[in-house]
Amino acid sequence: MSGEKKFGSAAFGFSKADVNAYIEKMVHEFDQRLKEKDDEISNLKLQIREMKTRYESIAQESENLAKDKERIAGALIKAQEKADAIIQEARARAEEEKIKLDQELERERERIIDIKRDVKAIKMQVVEMLSKFQALLNENEAYIESKEMEYNDRDEEAC
C-alpha cells in the first residue's frame, strides 16, 4: 500500500523515534491542513459577511425603490386625476364661452337685420324725398319758365 507507513522495529514493538516522528509529521500536516481550513473558513465567513452586507444593502435599496415606485405611482395617479379635472374644467369653460359667443352672434345678427331694415326704410324715405324734391324743382322750373315767357311777352309788347 502506498499511503501506509512502515515503522522500524525495536524491542517490544516499533521504533519509538519512528512512531514519534510519524506522529509529529502527521500532527504538523494536520495542523497545516487545519490552518488552511481555518483560513478557508475565515475567508468564507468574510465572504458571507460581505454577501450579507450586500444583501442588506440591496434589500434596503429594493425597499427604497418599492417606496419610490409607490410614491411615483401615487403622484402619477394624482397628476392624471388633476389633468383630467383641468381638461374637464377647460371643456366646461369652452362650452360656456361657446354658448356666450353663440348668443352674442345671434344678437349681432338681429342687430344687422334691424340695421338693414332701418337702412331700407331710410332709403325709401330718401327716394320719396328726392321724388318730391324733383317734383318741386320741376314745378319751380315750370313756374320760372312761365314767368320768363310772361316777361318776354310783355317786353315784346312794349317794344
C-alpha positions, 0 to 999 in steps of 0.5 A, a space after each residue: 500500500 502506498 499511503 501506509 507507513 512502515 515503522 522500524 522495529 525495536 524491542 517490544 514493538 516499533 521504533 519509538 523515534 519512528 512512531 514519534 516522528 510519524 506522529 509529529 509529521 502527521 500532527 504538523 500536516 494536520 495542523 497545516 491542513 487545519 490552518 488552511 481550513 481555518 483560513 478557508 473558513 475565515 475567508 468564507 465567513 468574510 465572504 458571507 459577511 460581505 454577501 450579507 452586507 450586500 444583501 442588506 444593502 440591496 434589500 434596503 435599496 429594493 425597499 427604497 425603490 418599492 417606496 419610490 415606485 409607490 410614491 411615483 405611482 401615487 403622484 402619477 395617479 394624482 397628476 392624471 386625476 388633476 389633468 383630467 379635472 383641468 381638461 374637464 374644467 377647460 371643456 366646461 369653460 369652452 362650452 360656456 364661452 361657446 354658448 356666450 359667443 353663440 348668443 352674442 352672434 345671434 344678437 349681432 345678427 338681429 342687430 344687422 337685420 334691424 340695421 338693414 331694415 332701418 337702412 331700407 326704410 331710410 332709403 325709401 324715405 330718401 327716394 320719396 324725398 328726392 321724388 318730391 324734391 324733383 317734383 318741386 324743382 320741376 314745378 319751380 322750373 315750370 313756374 320760372 319758365 312761365 314767368 320768363 315767357 310772361 316777361 318776354 311777352 310783355 317786353 315784346 309788347 312794349 317794344 
